[in-house]
Amino acid sequence: MSLFEHKVSDLHERLHKKELSVTDLVNESYERIGQVESQVKAFLTLDEERARVKAKELDDKLARGEQSGMLFGLPIGVKDNIVTKNLRTTCASKILENFDPIYDATVAEKLKQAETVTIGKLNMDEFAMGSSNENSAFQATRNPWNTDYVPGGSSGGSAASVAAGEVLFSLGSDTGGSIRQPAAYCGVVGLKPTYGRVSRYGLVAFASSLDQIGPITRTVEDNAYLLEAISGVDPMDSTSANVQVPSFVNALTGDVKGLKIAVPKEYLGEGVSEAARNSVLSALKVLEGLGAEWEEVSLPHSKYALAAYYLLSSSEASANLQRFDGVRYGYRADNAENLIEMYKQTRGEGFGDEVKRRIMLGTFSLSSGYYDAYYKKAQKVRTLIKQDFENVFAKYDVIIGPTTPTPAFKIGENTADPLTMYANDILTIPVNLAGVPGISVPCGFSNGLPLGLQIIGKHFDESTIYRTAHAFEQATEFHKQFPKL
Amino acid sequence: MSRISMEQVKHVAHLARLGITEQEAEKMQKELDLMISFAELLNELDTDEVKPTFHVLDMQNVMREDISQKGLPVEEVLKNAPDSKDGHIRVPSIMEGK
């Protein structure tokens, strides 16, 4: 049995009883990577030498009997769009292939304070644009449940590495579903926090009004521990919210009696597979058995979310990605005659197809004469979508539906048509537009591939999401299954 | 007939400082057209009276004390620059005509 089949709290206890060392945990990680990484391809960079030095340092601390936090000594993987000082950070893009960050993201700093051990940096779709990891400039990560299938994206490496037992847990980022969708496809737990809960300082920006960093773990309890460690207001991110960070683990009471669940009819309707629908209906029965109540509701503007999202996220991306110009860092094209040509060649050669596509759409919708018809229109529709959620949350505690319309698809299956690929995210995107938190927890299998249950909560009410997800998880066996690699 | 002309595609690419080949421009014309027609779904909604949402949280003008803080060391900052000299970043000629 892998050490990573244990929970955070068990490993913590075993470290303190000296039944286990940090070196054992770090060894476990690199041994497993040695065994399965050629199949999974989750990592872009390994930080083995420093991780082993760090493990030794932490073991010395343990030997001296020093007090330590819950995450002390635990091996973690970090998505490659989170900057880590002196550890290569590429965003899975050619344009940042050799980028060596000179500071730590706030979450990376918080991990250092929590004394986790960073194992390496995880693959993703280039600049977090994609739903399959096929848009990485370097490699396509595979789904550990069936390596012919995608792990989802954009945090595909983050989800696959946890599912494959290469690390205990990881950090991802979610702009339109990029934590929840791969978590669903890989059978692990992934949470997108409320916008503003976690500092974005040092997260390479894709769409600043939508991006959030969040935890990917095997269990709901571990997820709650990791979120607590990375949350909080940050002077370096003026969009981080000055709200109290509760003990999320304290919310895991197992009690969902009287919980009011809303089930949007749009989330079980057209385009949602029979398998996904049935797994959600079974999950609702489980929760009903535990004393929760559910009713069907409507989020009437759901069908407009995808179009609004692509206009807004691409517009923000086109502005954010202007910084990659070959001047201060990253790739620079040779032999350009003047500055403008240097910009154009650098960006033309450095960015992949999907990134270019979105920069074009974004630049178009922000350009003179089109701004009101596209960008501003989408911002108005965003208001309507946000109001849909507010109306439902006036009467209900959580919203439940599938995380994705289908289980994972085959590598290469959706690359021909961008709109088909985008449709994977129809159930996760509205959550980012409204800025509310959402989790995906394993809720079934279809032909050996995992399915995810999405639980959405009110602004800054991750506690109720965790309580619901944990009660469901404890009443089911899905989280006790592991892929055979 | 595409809603987006080749001229527009090239104009947008220029605004974005994105070098694209003729072949890429043709592909982008089709894809942009597809995405823009898809986005026009939003026109079904009457939004005349709706205010836009630029930011989901009710926060404005987050201020801090105006206290100077130490910046990053120049050597560190230049570490990732493709070309630098004497503590400056160097770029190709900025003015027209070399």
Interface residues (C-beta under 8 A of the other chain):
Chain A: N98 F99 D100 I102 Y103 Y195 G196 S209 P235 S238 T239 A241 H301 K303 Y304 A307 A308 Y310 L311 S318 Q322 D325 G326 V327 R328 Y329 G330 Y331 R332 A336 E337 N338 L339 I340 E341 M342 Y343 K344 Q345 R347 G348 E349 F351 K356 R357 I359 M360 L361 T363 F364 S365 S367 Y374 K376 K377 A378 Q379 K380 V381 R382 T383 L384 K386 P418 L419 A434 G435 H459
Chain B: I4 Q8 V9 V12 A13 L15 A16 R17 L18 G19 I20 T21 E24 M28 E31 L32 L34 M35 I36 F38 A39 L41 L42 N43 E44 L45 T47 V50 K51 P52 T53 F54 H55 V56 L57 M59 V62 R64 L72 E76 V77 K79 N80 A81 P82 D83 I89 V91 P92 S93 I94 M95 E96 K98
